[in-house]
């Protein structure tokens, strides 16, 4: 959590961008991302040089040689953040614009540089030398403050705080699933050290970061003190795809600031034939786009076999089933329409989840969860790919509060069902005795099938009506008469006091 002086410094940096003319929040985040790449490349290079010296191993800095940029030969050391940040504003600007950015782009051939592949189409948008000088000075102050705090994940928290500004900026808030909802879904799934995790619509990589954080907190010994598991965590565990290159860069940086060296974050239309992944992942966590339709001609044919539709929310469910290994699990957010839609495609995907695989849970969320950017009601589906059924009953939970007010302000509140959801989900045997009048309960598969595979909680939840006994009418009338006499007496006293 970013607070105090560090928060103030970040807000001041954001203000420098806005007053300098960069007012699109995505542009601001993107330019900050580039500069953080450049700063971190210098830091990483220095750290590796020190480690090599301690171990007596050879190490050649990426800045050690003369570098050819276009038709110029440049001293590599001039490209280091720790060197150019002391230059006068004009020289710093020309160095970063003409040398550092091209240098970073050409590093993609260096397999050791996880940073470089996300910089291939970077565009330097900072308009003036004075503005760059202010930004570099502000970022130095932020890094100094982070170093003083010495918290385990301060850099990750800083980047999360920057990303939160995308949401608060308005229209672009759709890119971010609330962090506490992500954390709830990750806690429900309890990722293991050997997972292969994917988000096919990753945006800023919030779900992947959530898994990373969970493993650090709950399986640190298993992941980081085992050479094989650590290599898997750093290089093979995390996969994310998106169609927005800006979001990919931001998502990749988000992963790196949370300590994942080489996440597989790539440009891909997950629903098209561009996506060859089949039976590859053990865990999928996602909040796929569900606004509007798309051209069915570009959709992978095998997805249309499962449900012939143009609706992305249905196609993504078919995609998750295809991408998961046998025994692989998924937790995803869907709009309520998926649960009760009456079209053939809606029924087909629900039937596939229930009869072809194992649908475990439907958690109905209140409509305010995504406010102020969307008021749509949503639910979380949790299922396991089996390919041959396995659903005997489905657990339903009616979430009424998520710890925040359900209006546009989203202020913190005491009412919060999330801890209860997690506790009940991990103790499902105790849920079997619950009745359909309670907040959570099981529904048998046969009952769901008889209701056309309807998964809306209101179809099964029963309202318990409690009989209220009222006194006889004569008794009520007698009380009213008595009250009228008392009121009349009091009115007479008041008139006397007023001399009326």
N, C-alpha and C positions, 0 to 999 in steps of 0.2 A: 504494500500500500504506500503510495507516494504522498507524503505530507510535508508540512513545514517549509523550510528554506528550499529544499529540493523542488517541491511543487512550484514554489514562487519563481525559481530559476527557469523551470520548463515553461511556465506561463509567459515569462518575459521573452524567452526565445521565440515562442509562438507569435508573440506580439511583434517582434522584429520582422518576421515573414509577412504578417498581415499589413503592417504599416508600410512595408517595402513594395507592396503591390501583388504579392502572391496570396490570393484570397480563397482559392479552391483548397479545401482541407486535404484532399488527396495529393495535390501538388506539394503542399507543405510537408506532409508525411514522406512523400517520395524523395524530396530533396534532402530532408533530414536523414532518410535511410541511406542515400548515397554517401553523405558526409560521415555517417556512423561507420559505413563500410570502410571508408578511407582511413578514419581514425583507428578502427579495430585492426586493419591490415598492418599498420605500424606497430600497434601493441602486440599483436600475435607474433609478428616477426621478431620483436625484441625478446618476448618470452621464450620462443623456440631457440633463439641464439643463446640465452642464459642457460636453458636446460641442456643444450648441447655442450656448452662449456663445462658445466658441472659434471657431466657424464664423460667428458673427454672425447666427444664425438664431433666429426666435421659438420659444419652447417654453413651454407651460403645464403646470405640474405637476398630476398627478392629485389632489394634496393642496392645491392652491392656493386653491380656493374653499370657501365654506361648503357643507356637505353635509347634505341632508335624509335623516334616518334615522327612519323611522316618522313621528311627528308632531313630531320634534325637529329643530332646526337646529344643526349641530355645526361648529366650526372644523376644516377639513380637516387643518390641521397637527397637531392633537391625535391624529390617527390614524396618524402615522408612528412606526415602531419607534424611531427615534432620539430621539423626544420622549417617548413613553409609557414607555420602559424606565427612565426616571429617576423615575417617579411612585412614591409610597408603594404598598405591596402592595394595599391595598384599592381605591385609585383606579385602579391599573393593571388590576386584575381587572375592575372594572365597565366600564372603557374598552374593553378587549379583548372582553369578552362582549357588551356592549350596543351598542357602536359599531363597533369594527374588523371583527368578523366579518360583521355585516350590510352594512357598506361594501364589503368584499371580494366578497361574494356579488353585489352590485348592479353590480359592475364588468363583468359579462358583456356589457353593451352596448358597452363600449369595445373596438373591434376591435384596438387596439394591445396589449391586455393578454392575452397568451397564458396567463397564470396564471389568469385569472378563471373560464374555463369549467369548470375542474376543482373550483371551490369552491362550485358551485351548491347542493349538498346537504350542505355541511360542517356538522358538529355539534361544538360546543365542549364537551369532556368533562373538562377539568381542573377538579377539584372545589373547590379552595380558593385564596384569594388568596396565601397563603404558598407554596404549591406552584408557582403561576405565577411568582411573584417569583424563586424558586430556579431555575426552568427558564430564564427570560429571562436571568438572570445567567450561568448555565452556558453558554447558547448564545452570549452575547456573548464569553465566554472562548474558545469553540470558533472563532468567526469571527476573533477576534484572532490565535489560533494559526495558522489557515489563512493569514491575511494575511502573517504572518511567514515561513511556509514558502515562499511564492511559487512553488510547484510548478504545473506546467501544468494539472493536473486534480485538485487536492487536494479540491475540493468534490465532484467525482464519486466520488473514492475514499472520502470520508466517507460519502456516501450508500450506496455499495456495502457499506461496513462495517455501516451500520445495517441494510441488507437482509439481511446475513449472519446477523444476530441473529434474523430470522424463522426461518431454517433451524435454528439451534442451539436454538430454543425448542421444537422437537419436531414436533407434528403438522402444522404449517403449512409444514414444509420442502418439501412437494411443490410449492410455488409456484416454486421456484428450480432451474433447471438449473445444475450446477456451472460456475463461471466459466471454468475451463480447457477444459471440453468446448465451451462456447459459442465460445471463442476458436479452438479447433481447427477447428470447423465454418466460422467466418468466414474463417479463413486458407485453408481448402480452396477456398472459393468466390471469394476475391479480388475483393471488390466494387469497382465502378468509380464514377466521379464522377457518372454520369448514371443510376444505378440508381433504380428505384422499388421500395422494400423493404417487405415486409409480414410480420407475424407474426399470424396469425388467432387465436392463443390466447396473448396477449403477457404476461399476468401483470405482472411488474415491469419489463418491456421489456428484459430481459437481452440478447436477440439484437439488438435495434435499437441498444442501447448498444454492443454488440460491433462492429457495422458502423461506427458513428460513430467509435469508437476506432481501428479499422483505417484508415479514411480519413484521420484526423488523422496517423497514424504513417507511412502509406505513400503517400498522395496529397495531402499538404498543399498543395503548390504548385498542383496542378491544381484542387483544390476551393476553397481559401480566397483565392486570388489571381486568381480569375476571377469576375466579378460574377454572371454567369448561373448558374454552378455553385454559388456560395455561396448564392444565393437558393433554388436547388433544394434544397440541403442543409438549409437552415434551415426551409423552409416546405412542401416538396412531396415529399421523399424518403421519409420515415418514416411508416409506417401500422401501427397495432396495434389489435386488438380483444379485448375480454374481457367476461365476464358478471358480474364482481365489481367493483362501483364503487370499493371501497376499493383494490383492486389497480390500477385504472385511474388513480386519483389518485397512487398511489405510482409507477406506471410513468411517468406524465407528468412527475412531479417528477424522476425518475431521468434522463429524457431532458434536461430543462432544466439539471440540474446538470452534465450532460456537454456543455453548450454548444449544444443544439439548441433554437432559440427557439420554434418552433411545430410540434411533432410532431402528427400526426393520430391521437390516441389516443381511441377512442370505445367506448361501450357497444354491444355487438352479439353476438347469438347467431350465430356464423359459419356454423353448419350449417343454419340456418333460412332461410326466404324473406326474413327481415330483411336478408340479405346479398345485394345485387344484383351484386357484383363479378364480372365476367367478363373474362378476357384483359386485365387491368389492370396486373399487376406483372411486373417483370423478375427479381426475386429474392425467394424466400420462405425464411425460416429459422424453424424451429418445433420445439417439443417438445409436441405437442398432448396433451390428456388422453386416457388410455387405460384408465380404470378403469370397468368396468361398461358398461351399455347406456343407451339413451335411447328416448323415445317416437318411433316412426317417423312419427307423424302430423305432428310439427313439423319434420321434416327436409325440406329443399328437394327437390322431385320430381326435378330433373335429376341430383342426386347419387345418388338411389336407382336411376336408370337405369343408372348405371355399376356399382354393386354394391348389391343389395338386402339391407340389413342394418341392425341397430340398433347395431352396434359402432362407437364413435366413432373408433377408430384407423384403420378402413378408410374411413369417410366423410370423414375429414380428408384422406386421400390423394386421394380423388376431388375434394375441394374445391380442393386445391392445383393440380391439373391444370386445373380450371375457371378459377381466378383468375389463372394465369400467362399472359402474352402468349406468342405463338409465339416460341420461342427463349429463353423465360424459364427460369430454373434454380431448383432447390429442393434444400435439404439439411434433412432432418427426422429426428427420432428416433422409432423405432417399437419396440413390444415384439416379442420374437422370434417370437411366434405369428403375426404378419403374414407372416413369411418362409416358414413351412411349413404354416400352417393349411389344412385339407383341405375346408372348406366352399365352396360355390359362390361366395360373396362374396369369400372370401380369394383363390381362384384367379382370379376376374374382375378384381380390382384389380391383381394381379401381371401378368396377361395384358395389361391396358391399359398398364401401365408399360413392359412389354417389347416388345409388338408395336405398340402405338399411339403410343409415345413413345420416348425414348432413356434407358434406365436405364444409368447410368455406373458406379456403385460401391455396394457393400454392405460396410460396415465393422462387423464384429461386435465388440461391447463386452462386457467381463466383467460378471458380475451385481453386483459390488460398487460399481459407479460411482455409483449413487444411494443407497448406504447412508449413514446408518442408517435412512433413511425408507422405502426400498423395496429389495427384493432381486431384483427382476425383471431378467432378461437383456434387453438392448436392442441395437439396431443403428441405424446411420445409413444412410439411403438418399439417394443423390445422383442426380438425374435432370433431364433437360431436356424441356420440353414442345415437341413437334413437331407432334402431331396426325396424323402419318402414318408412324410408326415411326422407325427409325434405330438400333435396338440391334443391334449385330453381336456384341458380347461384353461381359461384365460383369466388372469388377475387384473381387475379394474381398480383404479384409484381416482377419486374425485378431488383434485387439488383445488383448494379455495383461496389460498394465500401463498405467496412466494417470498415473504419478508419485505415487500415493498408495496406502497399504495398502488392501486390498479387504475389510477388516473394518469394524465399526461405528466404530472410532476414526478411520479415514481419515488416518493419519499420513503425512507426506511420505516418499517412498522414492526411491532412485536409478533404479529400473526405470521406464522411461517410453517407450512406443511412439509417443507423439504426434508428436515431431519427425520420426520415420521415416515415419509415415503421410503427413504433409504433403509431405515430400521425394519420396516414391515417387509420390504422386498427381499431383504437378506434373512428373513425368518418366515418364509411363506407357509411352512407347515402350520404355524399358529394362526394363519389367515383362514384356514378351511372351515372353522367354526363360525366365521362372521356371516351375518345375514345381509341380504341385498338392501337393507335399510341403512347400513353403516357406510362410512366413508370409503372403505375398500372391501372387496369381496371377490370370490371366484364365480365364474359363470361356466357351466359345462359346455363342451364343444357342440353337443347335439342341440342345445338350446340356441346357440349362435347360428348354426346351420338352418334351423327352422325359422329363423328371423332373417333369411336371405343374407347371411354373413354380416349383418349389421354389427358394428363395433362401437357405436355411440353409447356412452355410459347411461344416458337417460332411458335407453331402451330396456335396461335391466334393473336400474336402481328403483327401489320402491320407497314411496313416501309413507312414513308411519303417522297415521292420524290419531291423535289422543283425544278421547271424548272429554268434553268440558261440561261439568254440571253447574247450572245456574240456579239460584234460589227461585221460589215461586214468584209469579208476577205480582201477586198481592203484597208480598214482602218488599219487593223492589219499589212499588208505588208508595207504600207506607214510609219508606226511607226518604223518598223524594218529597213527600208531604212535610216530613219533619224538617228537612233541609230548607224548604221554602219558608216555613214558620221562623226558623233561625235567621235566615237572610232578611226577612221582613223586619224582625226585631232589631237587628243591627242597623238597618237602613233608617229606622225611626230614631235611634240614638244619634246617628250621623246628622240627621236633619236638625235635631235639637241643638247640637254643637254648632251648627252653621247658622242657627237662628232662622231657619226656614219654616 
